[in-house]
Structures are given as structure tokens and as C-alpha cells.
Amino acid sequence: MDINKLNRPNFWDAMPPLWNSDREDSLVCCQVRAETHDVKSFFFATPDGSGFAFQPGQFITLELEINGEAINRCYTVSSSPARPHAISITVKRVPGGPVSNWLHDNLKAGDKVKVLQPAGEFTCAIHPAEKYLFLSAGSGITPLMSMTRAHHDLCDDRDIVFIHSARTPDDIIFERELGLIAASQQNFKTRFICERLGQRRDWPGPTGMLSLTALKLMAPDFMEREIFVCGPAPYMKAVRNMLDEAGFERARYHEESFSFETLQLETEQASTANGAINEEKNGAENGATPTSSEPAALTGFEIIFQKSNRQIVCGPQQHVLEAARNAGVRLASSCAQGMCGTCKVKLISGSVDMQHKGGIRQREIDQGMVLLCCSKPLSNLVVDK
């Protein structure tokens, strides 16, 4: 990566060619910036100087090797697509989270990381509106910050109310930048609400949790706005209940889950539970004489995991990962939505209907790779796993 590109005369002559992760699968970390005591932003550029094209609110997938284990993790982009020469993610350190802790402790400027192309459908770009309401909590602020920065960079002074919830005033991510945007954009308003004061005893804003009463005070016309929400699952559930109580039209409500490390823990717990149930069931049935109805129940396609020597049955309308979990087969997975690429495997034989959301490169598909979480069998399968 040319660190002096800003001083090259021809750098300013034209827009850069667009980055394609099929052609160049690694990005170079060019800066690490502390946002709060437990949140950092990581900025990336391409080795060849190509630029980034994405919609504000989308995510990228990092393909990492941590302690000898391959781990994929999705992070929403926090930078503006109107600034194509670099892309950033903003990561909160999650207690026990292998990826967030590794990034905070190890990733530095100059390091290379394998990254998948931006993807995702949580974006204001495909939901035009005269007025928006952005609601976020914790590091769920990142996709909404990308949307906010995009409007600001494009001088689009849209009517936007941005309400962010944090634990304490010291935990507010991008507080100063949001204040500067609000000062320069006549129709952009930002509001913060904190659960408690923490160390900043001079905090002038409201404390407590976001409620319908507080929402009406901070955005009196919220019923007229297109609403985008991102934050922890309990926060988003509370917002949904709040808006349902108010009679808000769900067609103008959009939400995004951001905590893939939490999803990974939930997935592992579910897999363990399913495995225990399956073992208990097999133990209870051991030595029993099959009834005439049992063969009829085993309808679907045969899935063989070649390396582990396991065999399961998967229904034609069932995703392979779901069938494997139900049968007690433990497979690496994270988002379970075709986004992160964690469950990527080689398909030795057979065919599937795969409806992914950006978690796999075209060249990998051409090589016979599939994502089990979003693949339904069209025939018997043999998987290299």
C-alpha cells in the first residue's frame, strides 16, 4: 500500500477502480482509532489503491485465523460510501468474544486481513423517505453512523432525528462527530439517553431507558418517519413493542442485528442442546424394534459428512445446517443467514439451492463451495466435513 498516495499528482486525476474481493481478497489496516474506553475503529485500504463501493448500512465479513482456528465475523461498515478510498468498522470489545478481543489486542496499521465484499439489505438507500428516525444502542450505532455520514458528505440535509442509547455518557460512540454534524446540518438532530451517569456527573441529558414517553419528547412526529433500528436484541425487542403500542406501521420499520459474537455463542449453545437431545433420544431407542411409521418419517435427502463419517436426512425445504443441528452434528456457524461465511464447506457431490446474502465469493461457488445455513438440498449430498 502506497502511504504517500495523497502526494502523487495522478492520484487526483480520476476515481479509483472498484475493489473486488474475488480478485483481491485482502485489505490492509491503515489506522486504528480509539472511540471510547472499549470501542475502536479499524480503517482499511486496498493494496492496489482501488476504491470501495457499498450502500450505507451494509457489512463486511472478516476472515481471520485466531489461535490456529479459522473464524469469520461480520461487522457493519461505519464509514461513508462517499469516501471511497478507505473503509472502516467500529468494534466494541465483548467479554469472552474471541474476535473483538483479538482485534483490540492485535490488529495494527500495516496488517493484512482477508475480507469479503460488502453486503446486506439494512440501508436507507433502498428505502427513500423525506424524514428518518435512527434508533441505536451500544455499537449498534455503526450502520446508522454510515447512513448519517453519507447524508452529510453528500450535502443531503435530510430531516433526520438520531437517538442513541448508551450505558453512561462516557460510552457514547461518535458523540463529538454527531454534535458537529448536527451543528452543520439544519435538519439533522441528535439525542442521547444514558442508563446512568457514570463518571460524568455534569451530564445534561436524560438518564434511564428509552420509553414511548421519551420518544414522543425527542421525536414528536416519529409516526411520520421511516425508522431504522440497530442494537442488542433486548433493545430492539423493546423498540418493537414500543412502536406496536403506538400503532406504528411495521412496513416503515427496519432493524438489523449487529452482534455476531452473541449469535455465535447462542449457536454453540443450541448445537450442544440439540446434540444432548439427540443422544438421549438415541439412547432411549437403542435396541427398540422400529415401528412401521419410522421409515415413512425419514423422508428427504441423504446428507453424508465424509470426514466425520456422519449421515443425516434433510427435508427438501430444510436448510442443511438446520438438519445437521437437529441431528446433533456440530458444525461451525455464526449468522445462520448466509452473510458471514462461517459454515462454508466443499460440496463433493450433489446439488443445492443456495440463497446467500454475500457470505461467499463467486469464485468459491465456482469451486464447489456452499454455505450450509442457506442451502436446501436438491439431491443426496456428500459434504467434505
N, C-alpha and C positions, 0 to 999 in steps of 0.2 A: 504494500500500500504506500502510495506517494504522500508523505506527510506535508510536502511543500506544494501541493497541487494548487492552493489558493494563489500562489505567486507565478504560476505558469500562464502566460498570455492566452494560449489556446484553450485553457480551462473555461474561459468565459464566452467562447465563440458559439457554443451550441449546448443544448440539453444533453445529458449523458444517455447512452443506450441503456435499456432497462435490464435490470438483474433478472436472471432466470435460474432458479435453484436446480433445474435439471442440468444446466450447463456448468454452473459454478455453485457447488453445494456448501461452501464455507464462507463465513463472513469474519472480518477482523474487528475485534473490540477496539474502539478508538478512544473511549473515555468512560470512566466510572464516576458517578456523581452521587454524593450522599444527599438525600432529600429530607429524611428525618433520622432519628437515632436507630431505627430498624428498617429503613427503606432506602434502597439505592436504585438509581437509573443506570442502565448499561447501554452505551451507544455503539452501533456497529456500522461499518462501511464495507464496501466490496473491495477485494484485492485489485480488481482491474478498473476501478473508477466508475463502474456502471451505477445507475440510479435505481431507486425503489418506486414502485407503483402499487398503491393499495388504497382501499377505502377507509376513511376514519372509523375506528371501532373494531377493525379486524385484528387477528392474532397471527403470530408466527410460532413455529414449533422448533425448539432446540433439541438437537440430537447429541446427547452428552455421554461420556464414559466416566462413571464415578466409582472409584474403588473396584475397577475391573468389570463393572456392570453397565450395560447399555441402558440408558434411561432417556425417554422422550418426555418433554414437558411443554405445554402451550402457555404462552404469555401474550396478553393483548399489547398491541403497539401503543405507546404513549405519545409518540412524536406525530407531527403533522405531515400528511402526504404532500403538502405544498412545499415541503423542504426535501427534495428527492435524494440528496447526497448522503444522508445518514438516516438510520432508523433506530429507535430506542424502545426498550422495555423497562418497566419500573417494578421492582420486585421487593416485596415485604418478606423479611426473614420469618419463616414459620417454624415454631418449636417442633423439632423432630422431623422437619421436612428435608429430605436429602438434597433436593435440587436447590432450593432457595438458600440453604446454608452453604452449600458448595459454591454457588455464585458469589455470595457475600464474602466468603473467606478466600476464594482462589482466583476468580476471573479478574484479569487486569488488562490494561491497554497493551495491545500487541498480540494478545492471544487469539487463536482461531477457533471458531465454533461452527459446527455443521448446523445449518438452519433450513427449514422448509419454507416454501413460498407463503406469503400472507394469504389468509383465507378467513372465512366466517361471514355471517349474514347479519350480525349485530352492528348496524351502521345507519346513520341518518341519511346517507347518500341515496338509499333506495326508499326512504320514507319522507318525501318532501312535505314541509309544513311551514306556515307563517310563524308559528310560535312553538317553542320546545320547552320541556321541563326535564332537566337532567337530575336524577337522584342517585347518589352513590354513597357507599360506606367503605372505610378502610382502603385497601388497594384496589377496590372495585372502581376507583376514580379513573383508572388508566384509559379505558376506551372512551370515556366521556371527555377526558382531557384531550385526547387526539381529535375528537369532534370539535371541541372548543377551540383548540389551536388552529384547526383547519379553517373555521369561520373567521378567526382573527387574521390569519395570514392572507386570506383571500379578500379581506376588507368587506366581508359579508356581515353587516351589523344586524343580524337576525335577532328577533325577540327571544332571548334565552334566559331562563332562570335556572341556575345551577345550585342545588342544595346538597351539601356534603356532610355526612355524619362521621365523627371521629371519637375515639375514646377520650382524649384530652386535647387541649389546644396545641400541645407540642407534637401530637400525632397527625396534624392536618398536613396532608401531602399537597404540594404546589400552592400553599396559601398565598405566598407573596406574588407569584405569577398570576394567579387568578385575580388578585386585587389590582394588578397592573392592567390586565385585560379589561376588567370592569371600569377602570378609570379612563380607558381609551375608547371603549365601545359604549355608545349611548344606550343601546337596548339590551346590553348584557348585564345581568345582575347575579351576584354570587352570595350565598348564605351558608353559614357553618353552624352546626349544632353539635355540642360535645357532651358525652355522657357525664363527665365530671371535670373539675378544674385542673387537677394535676398540679404541676409546679408553677403554672402561670396564674397567679392569684388575681391578676389585673384583667383577666379575660372579660370583654364587654358583651360577648354574645350569649345566646341561650344555652342552657345545660339541660341534660335529660335525653330522652329518646324522641325520635321523630314521631309525631302523632298527627291525626287528622286536624286537630285544632291548630297545631304549629304549622302544618302545611297550608292551611287556609290563611294564616297570617303572613307567611313568607311568599306564597304564590296564590293570591286570592282567585285568580282566573285559571287555576290548574285544570278545571274541567274542559277548558277550550284548547288545551295544549296536547301535542304529541309527546308522550312520556317514554324516556329511556332510563332503565334502572340496572345497576350493577353493584353487587356486594355479596357478603356472605349469605348463605341460604336462609337463615332465620330473618335477616333483614329484608330480603326480597319477599319472603312469605308475609311479613308484617305489612309491607307496602301494598302487596296484592290485596290483603284483607282490608286495609285502609281504603283503597280505591274502590273495592267492591262495595264497601259500606256507603261510600259517597255516590255510587251509581255510575262510576266512570266506565266508558265504553272500552272493552278489552281490545278491540281492533286497533286502538291507538296506543296500546301498551306494549312495550318491547323490553325484554330482560335478557341478561347474559350472566351465566355463572362463570366466575373467574378463577376459583381455587381448585386447580387440577391436582395439587398435592393432597387436598382434602378428599377429592374424588378417588385418588389412588388408595388412600387409607380405607375409605369406605368399600372400595372394590375388593381389596385384600380381605377385609372382614367378611364380606358377603361370600367370597370364594371359600374361605375357611369354613363358614357356617354351612354352605351347600355341601362341601366335602364331608363334614361331620354327619349331616343328614343322610347323605348317600351311603356312607359306611354303615350307619345304624340300620338303614333300610336293607342293605345287602346282608348284614348280619342276621336280621330278623327273618330274611327269606332263605338263608342258607340251608340247603337240604330239603326245602319245601318242594312239593310237586306242583309244576306250573299248571294253572287252570287254562281252560280253552280260550279265555278272553285275553290272556297275556300276549300271545303273538299278534293279535289284532291291534294291541295298544302300541306296538313298536312299528308304527308307520312313519315313513320318511326316508331320508338318505343315510347311507352308512358313511361315517367320517372316521378315518384311520389316522392317528397321530403316530407317524412312523418311528420317531426316535424314542418316544416314551412307551411305545407298544400299547397304546390305549385305543379303544374303539367305542364310538358312541353313535347314537341315532339323532339326526337333526331333521325337524319338520321342514317342509318346503317354504313355509312362511316364517321361519325362525332364523335368527342370526346364529352363526356358528359359535361365536363366543358365548352367547346366552345358553346354548345347548351344552357346551362344554362345562360351564359353571354349574348348571343343574345336575350334570353327571359327576361332579366332583373333580373335574380336570382343572388343575390350576395353570392358568396362562397369564403372562404379563399383559396388563391392560391399564388404561388410565381414564381417558374421557368417555369411552364407550359410545362415541358419536361420530367416529370416522375423521377426527380432527388431528389427533396428536401423533398417530403412527406407532404407538407403543406395541400394539398387537399385530404388527406386520410379520407375515410369515411367507415362506415359499410354498406354492401350491404345486405338488409333484404331478398330480393327475386330477382330472375332473374340471368342472366349470362352476362359477358362482355369479350371482347378480350382486355387484358391489356398488353401493351408493355412498361414496365417501364425500367428505367436506374439506378436502385439501391435505389430508394426512399422509398422502403417498404421492411420489413423483411419477410422471408418465413413463419415464424410462424404467422405473421399478415395476410398474404394471406390465410393461413390455417384456420384462424378465421373468414374469410369472409370480410376482409378489401380490399378496392380497391383505386387506385388513379384515380380521375375523369379526370385529364388532359390528361391521356394516355389510357383511357378505351373507347372502342366503344361498344355499346350495341349489344348483340346477341338475346335479347328478351326484353319484357317490364321489367322495373326495379322499385323496391321500395328501396329508399335510406334513411338511418337513419340520416336525416339532416333537 
